[in-house]
Amino acid sequence: MDAKITLSFDESVIQKAKKFAEAQNISLSRLTEFLYSRIVSGHYQSLEELPISDWVSMVAEGQAEYKTKQRSRKELKEEFLKSKK
């Protein structure tokens, strides 16, 4: 069963990823699912342990930058409850 999620990426990365997915004759959603399935199939302890293939470098340029947004428990709870409506 498929589940929907909302993700935010840099616009230039999205455009490159769309072109890459199109060249592979798959949707951007299936490309993202494929990447996630590869990540969770391994036993990685940190982001630095993830193997980065040459074809991933074609989608992104430069050093990988991981951005996380710190949110309070209250914000997380509100977001969760809002998603259940």
DSSP file (Angstrom, degrees, kcal/mol; ACC not computed):
  #  RESIDUE AA STRUCTURE BP1 BP2  ACC     N-H-->O    O-->H-N    N-H-->O    O-->H-N    TCO  KAPPA ALPHA  PHI   PSI    X-CA   Y-CA   Z-CA
    1    1 A M              0   0    0      0, 0.0     2,-0.2     0, 0.0     0, 0.0   0.000 360.0 360.0 360.0 132.0    0.0    0.0    0.0
    2    2 A D        -     0   0    0      0, 0.0     2,-0.4     0, 0.0     0, 0.0  -0.552 360.0-161.2 -81.7 148.3    1.3    3.4   -0.9
    3    3 A A        -     0   0    0     -2,-0.2     2,-0.3     2,-0.0     0, 0.0  -0.977  15.2-127.2-127.7 143.8    1.4    6.3    1.6
    4    4 A K        +     0   0    0     -2,-0.4     2,-0.3     2,-0.0     0, 0.0  -0.700  28.6 175.0 -93.0 142.6    1.7   10.0    0.8
    5    5 A I        -     0   0    0     -2,-0.3     2,-0.5     2,-0.0    -2,-0.0  -0.937  25.2-130.7-137.4 161.6    4.4   12.2    2.4
    6    6 A T        +     0   0    0     -2,-0.3     2,-0.3     2,-0.0    -2,-0.0  -0.973  27.7 178.5-117.0 128.1    5.4   15.8    1.9
    7    7 A L        -     0   0    0     -2,-0.5     2,-0.4     2,-0.0    -2,-0.0  -0.906  18.3-145.5-126.1 153.4    9.1   16.6    1.4
    8    8 A S        +     0   0    0     -2,-0.3     2,-0.3     2,-0.0    -2,-0.0  -0.986  25.3 165.0-122.1 129.1   10.9   19.9    0.8
    9    9 A F        -     0   0    0     -2,-0.4     2,-0.1     2,-0.0    -2,-0.0  -0.904  47.4 -82.3-134.0 161.9   14.0   20.1   -1.3
   10   10 A D    >>  -     0   0    0     -2,-0.3     4,-2.0     1,-0.1     3,-0.5  -0.465  43.5-124.8 -61.3 135.4   16.1   22.8   -3.0
   11   11 A E  H 3> S+     0   0    0      1,-0.2     4,-2.3     2,-0.2     5,-0.2   0.854 108.6  53.1 -55.9 -40.3   14.4   23.6   -6.3
   12   12 A S  H 3> S+     0   0    0      1,-0.2     4,-2.0     2,-0.2    -1,-0.2   0.866 108.0  50.9 -67.3 -34.4   17.5   23.0   -8.4
   13   13 A V  H <> S+     0   0    0     -3,-0.5     4,-2.7     2,-0.2    -1,-0.2   0.914 109.3  51.4 -66.9 -42.0   17.9   19.5   -6.9
   14   14 A I  H  X S+     0   0    0     -4,-2.0     4,-2.7     2,-0.2    -2,-0.2   0.930 109.5  49.7 -60.0 -46.3   14.2   18.7   -7.7
   15   15 A Q  H  X S+     0   0    0     -4,-2.3     4,-1.9     1,-0.2    -1,-0.2   0.913 113.6  45.4 -61.5 -43.0   14.7   19.8  -11.3
   16   16 A K  H  X S+     0   0    0     -4,-2.0     4,-2.4     2,-0.2    -1,-0.2   0.895 112.9  50.8 -66.3 -40.3   17.8   17.6  -11.7
   17   17 A A  H  X S+     0   0    0     -4,-2.7     4,-2.9     2,-0.2    -2,-0.2   0.891 108.5  52.2 -65.6 -39.1   16.1   14.7  -10.0
   18   18 A K  H  X S+     0   0    0     -4,-2.7     4,-2.5     2,-0.2    -1,-0.2   0.918 110.9  47.5 -62.0 -43.5   13.1   14.9  -12.2
   19   19 A K  H  X S+     0   0    0     -4,-1.9     4,-2.2     2,-0.2    -2,-0.2   0.911 113.1  48.8 -63.5 -42.2   15.3   14.9  -15.3
   20   20 A F  H  X S+     0   0    0     -4,-2.4     4,-1.3     2,-0.2    -2,-0.2   0.934 112.2  47.8 -63.3 -46.3   17.2   11.9  -14.0
   21   21 A A  H  <>S+     0   0    0     -4,-2.9     5,-2.4     1,-0.2     4,-0.4   0.905 111.0  51.7 -61.8 -42.2   14.0   10.0  -13.1
   22   22 A E  H ><5S+     0   0    0     -4,-2.5     3,-1.4     1,-0.2    -1,-0.2   0.908 107.1  52.6 -61.9 -41.7   12.6   10.8  -16.6
   23   23 A A  H 3<5S+     0   0    0     -4,-2.2    -1,-0.2     1,-0.3    -2,-0.2   0.787 110.6  48.6 -64.0 -26.9   15.8    9.4  -18.2
   24   24 A Q  T 3<5S-     0   0    0     -4,-1.3    -1,-0.3    -3,-0.3    -2,-0.2   0.427 114.7-120.9 -90.8  -0.3   15.3    6.2  -16.2
   25   25 A N  T < 5S+     0   0    0     -3,-1.4     2,-0.3    -4,-0.4    -3,-0.2   0.865  76.0 109.3  61.4  40.2   11.7    6.0  -17.2
   26   26 A I  S   <S-     0   0    0     -5,-2.4    -1,-0.3    -6,-0.1    -2,-0.2  -0.918  71.3-101.1-135.5 164.3   10.4    6.2  -13.7
   27   27 A S     >  -     0   0    0     -2,-0.3     4,-2.1     1,-0.1     5,-0.2  -0.409  30.3-114.7 -80.5 161.9    8.5    8.8  -11.6
   28   28 A L  H  > S+     0   0    0      1,-0.2     4,-2.4     2,-0.2     5,-0.2   0.867 118.4  56.3 -62.6 -36.0   10.2   11.0   -9.1
   29   29 A S  H  > S+     0   0    0      1,-0.2     4,-2.5     2,-0.2    -1,-0.2   0.925 108.3  45.8 -61.5 -44.9    8.2    9.3   -6.4
   30   30 A R  H  > S+     0   0    0      2,-0.2     4,-2.5     1,-0.2    -2,-0.2   0.856 111.2  53.1 -69.4 -34.1    9.5    5.9   -7.4
   31   31 A L  H  X S+     0   0    0     -4,-2.1     4,-2.4     2,-0.2    -2,-0.2   0.933 111.3  46.3 -62.9 -45.2   13.1    7.2   -7.6
   32   32 A T  H  X S+     0   0    0     -4,-2.4     4,-2.6     2,-0.2    -2,-0.2   0.915 112.5  50.3 -63.4 -43.3   12.7    8.5   -4.1
   33   33 A E  H  X S+     0   0    0     -4,-2.5     4,-2.7     2,-0.2    -1,-0.2   0.908 109.7  51.5 -60.8 -42.0   11.2    5.2   -2.9
   34   34 A F  H  X S+     0   0    0     -4,-2.5     4,-2.0     2,-0.2    -2,-0.2   0.927 110.6  47.9 -60.6 -45.9   14.1    3.3   -4.5
   35   35 A L  H  X S+     0   0    0     -4,-2.4     4,-2.0     1,-0.2    -2,-0.2   0.924 113.0  47.9 -62.3 -44.7   16.6    5.5   -2.7
   36   36 A Y  H  X S+     0   0    0     -4,-2.6     4,-2.8     1,-0.2     5,-0.2   0.906 109.5  53.2 -62.5 -41.3   14.9    5.1    0.6
   37   37 A S  H  X S+     0   0    0     -4,-2.7     4,-1.0     1,-0.2    -1,-0.2   0.880 109.1  49.5 -63.7 -36.1   14.6    1.3    0.1
   38   38 A R  H  < S+     0   0    0     -4,-2.0     4,-0.5     2,-0.2    -1,-0.2   0.900 112.0  48.9 -66.5 -40.0   18.4    1.1   -0.5
   39   39 A I  H >< S+     0   0    0     -4,-2.0     3,-1.1     1,-0.2     5,-0.4   0.942 113.8  43.8 -65.0 -48.6   19.1    3.2    2.6
   40   40 A V  H 3< S+     0   0    0     -4,-2.8    -1,-0.2     1,-0.2    -2,-0.2   0.636 101.9  68.0 -77.7 -11.9   16.8    1.2    4.9
   41   41 A S  T 3< S+     0   0    0     -4,-1.0    -1,-0.2    -5,-0.2    -2,-0.2   0.665  96.8  66.3 -78.7 -14.6   18.1   -2.2    3.6
   42   42 A G  S <  S-     0   0    0     -3,-1.1     2,-0.5    -4,-0.5     8,-0.0  -0.466  86.9-120.1 -98.2 174.1   21.5   -1.5    5.1
   43   43 A H        +     0   0    0     -2,-0.2     2,-0.3     2,-0.0    -3,-0.1  -0.604  46.5 166.9-113.4  68.9   22.5   -1.3    8.7
   44   44 A Y        -     0   0    0     -2,-0.5     3,-0.1    -5,-0.4     6,-0.0  -0.677  26.5-167.9 -90.8 137.0   23.9    2.3    8.7
   45   45 A Q  S    S+     0   0    0     -2,-0.3     2,-0.3     1,-0.2    -1,-0.1   0.635  73.2   9.8 -95.3 -18.3   24.6    4.0   12.0
   46   46 A S  S >  S-     0   0    0      1,-0.1     3,-1.0     0, 0.0     4,-0.4  -0.960  77.8-102.7-153.8 167.4   25.1    7.5   10.6
   47   47 A L  G >  S+     0   0    0     -2,-0.3     3,-1.1     1,-0.2    -1,-0.1   0.823 116.2  63.8 -63.4 -31.9   24.6    9.5    7.4
   48   48 A E  G 3  S+     0   0    0      1,-0.2    -1,-0.2    -3,-0.0    -4,-0.0   0.741  95.8  59.2 -66.7 -22.3   28.3    9.4    6.7
   49   49 A E  G <  S+     0   0    0     -3,-1.0    -1,-0.2     2,-0.1    -2,-0.2   0.655  78.8 109.0 -80.3 -15.9   28.1    5.6    6.4
   50   50 A L  S <  S-     0   0    0     -3,-1.1     2,-0.3    -4,-0.4   -11,-0.1  -0.402  74.8-121.5 -64.8 131.5   25.7    5.7    3.5
   51   51 A P        -     0   0    0      0, 0.0     2,-0.6     0, 0.0    -1,-0.1  -0.581  22.1-152.3 -73.9 132.8   27.3    4.7    0.2
   52   52 A I        -     0   0    0     -2,-0.3     2,-0.1     4,-0.0    -2,-0.0  -0.927  10.8-151.5-109.7 115.5   27.0    7.4   -2.4
   53   53 A S    >>  -     0   0    0     -2,-0.6     4,-1.2     1,-0.1     3,-0.6  -0.370  25.9-112.1 -81.9 162.7   27.0    6.2   -6.0
   54   54 A D  H 3> S+     0   0    0      1,-0.2     4,-0.9     2,-0.2     3,-0.2   0.869 116.8  58.4 -60.4 -36.7   28.3    8.1   -9.0
   55   55 A W  H 3> S+     0   0    0      1,-0.2     4,-0.7     2,-0.2    -1,-0.2   0.789  99.9  56.8 -69.7 -24.4   24.8    8.4  -10.4
   56   56 A V  H X> S+     0   0    0     -3,-0.6     4,-1.7     1,-0.2     3,-0.9   0.882 101.4  57.6 -68.6 -36.4   23.7   10.2   -7.2
   57   57 A S  H 3< S+     0   0    0     -4,-1.2    -1,-0.2     1,-0.3    -2,-0.2   0.776  98.0  61.5 -63.3 -25.9   26.4   12.7   -7.9
   58   58 A M  H 3< S+     0   0    0     -4,-0.9    -1,-0.3     1,-0.2    -2,-0.2   0.818 106.3  45.8 -69.1 -29.1   24.8   13.4  -11.2
   59   59 A V  H << S+     0   0    0     -3,-0.9     2,-0.3    -4,-0.7    -2,-0.2   0.871 119.5  36.3 -80.7 -39.0   21.6   14.6   -9.5
   60   60 A A     <  -     0   0    0     -4,-1.7     2,-0.4   -44,-0.1     4,-0.1  -0.804  69.7-147.8-116.5 155.3   23.3   16.8   -6.9
   61   61 A E        +     0   0    0     -2,-0.3    -3,-0.1     2,-0.1   -48,-0.0  -0.944  56.3   2.2-121.1 145.0   26.4   19.0   -7.0
   62   62 A G  S    S-     0   0    0     -2,-0.4     2,-0.1    -5,-0.1     3,-0.1  -0.146 104.4 -18.7  81.4-175.5   28.8   19.8   -4.3
   63   63 A Q  S    S-     0   0    0      1,-0.1     2,-0.1    -3,-0.0    -2,-0.1  -0.400  73.6-106.8 -67.6 138.1   29.1   18.6   -0.7
   64   64 A A        -     0   0    0     -2,-0.1     2,-0.5    -4,-0.1    -1,-0.1  -0.433  33.8-161.2 -65.8 138.7   26.0   17.1    0.8
   65   65 A E        -     0   0    0     -2,-0.1     2,-0.6    -3,-0.1    -1,-0.0  -0.981   3.4-156.2-127.9 119.8   24.4   19.3    3.3
   66   66 A Y        -     0   0    0     -2,-0.5     2,-0.5     2,-0.0    -2,-0.0  -0.851  12.3-172.0-101.0 119.1   22.0   17.9    5.8
   67   67 A K        +     0   0    0     -2,-0.6     2,-0.4     2,-0.0    -2,-0.0  -0.930   5.1 178.7-114.3 129.7   19.5   20.4    7.2
   68   68 A T        -     0   0    0     -2,-0.5     2,-0.6     2,-0.0    -2,-0.0  -0.964  21.5-137.8-126.9 148.0   17.1   19.6   10.1
   69   69 A K        -     0   0    0     -2,-0.4     2,-0.4     2,-0.0    -2,-0.0  -0.918  17.6-134.9-107.3 121.3   14.6   21.8   11.7
   70   70 A Q        -     0   0    0     -2,-0.6     2,-0.4     0, 0.0    -2,-0.0  -0.623  30.0-178.3 -75.6 125.0   14.4   21.6   15.5
   71   71 A R        -     0   0    0     -2,-0.4     2,-0.0     3,-0.0    -2,-0.0  -0.954  24.3-118.1-126.9 146.7   10.8   21.5   16.6
   72   72 A S     >  -     0   0    0     -2,-0.4     4,-2.4     1,-0.1     5,-0.2  -0.305  29.7-109.9 -74.8 163.3    9.3   21.4   20.0
   73   73 A R  H  > S+     0   0    0      1,-0.2     4,-2.6     2,-0.2     5,-0.2   0.870 121.1  55.3 -59.7 -36.6    7.2   18.5   21.2
   74   74 A K  H  > S+     0   0    0      2,-0.2     4,-2.7     1,-0.2    -1,-0.2   0.928 107.6  47.7 -64.0 -45.0    4.2   20.8   21.1
   75   75 A E  H  > S+     0   0    0      1,-0.2     4,-2.5     2,-0.2    -2,-0.2   0.913 112.7  49.3 -61.9 -42.5    4.8   21.7   17.4
   76   76 A L  H  X S+     0   0    0     -4,-2.4     4,-2.5     2,-0.2    -2,-0.2   0.911 111.7  48.7 -62.9 -42.6    5.3   18.0   16.6
   77   77 A K  H  X S+     0   0    0     -4,-2.6     4,-2.8     2,-0.2     5,-0.2   0.932 112.0  48.6 -63.2 -46.3    2.1   17.1   18.4
   78   78 A E  H  X S+     0   0    0     -4,-2.7     4,-2.4     1,-0.2    -2,-0.2   0.904 112.0  49.4 -60.9 -41.8    0.1   19.8   16.6
   79   79 A E  H  X S+     0   0    0     -4,-2.5     4,-1.9     2,-0.2    -1,-0.2   0.914 111.9  48.8 -63.8 -42.7    1.5   18.8   13.3
   80   80 A F  H  X S+     0   0    0     -4,-2.5     4,-0.9     2,-0.2    -2,-0.2   0.948 113.3  45.8 -62.1 -49.1    0.6   15.1   13.9
   81   81 A L  H >< S+     0   0    0     -4,-2.8     3,-0.5     1,-0.2     4,-0.4   0.876 110.9  53.5 -63.8 -37.2   -3.0   16.0   15.0
   82   82 A K  H >< S+     0   0    0     -4,-2.4     3,-1.1    -5,-0.2    -1,-0.2   0.877 105.4  54.4 -64.0 -37.4   -3.4   18.3   12.1
   83   83 A S  H 3< S+     0   0    0     -4,-1.9    -1,-0.2     1,-0.2    -2,-0.2   0.712 101.7  59.7 -70.6 -19.6   -2.4   15.5    9.7
   84   84 A K  T <<        0   0    0     -4,-0.9    -1,-0.2    -3,-0.5    -2,-0.2   0.547 360.0 360.0 -85.5  -8.0   -5.1   13.2   11.2
   85   85 A K    <         0   0    0     -3,-1.1    -1,-0.2    -4,-0.4    -2,-0.1   0.475 360.0 360.0 -77.6 360.0   -8.0   15.6   10.2
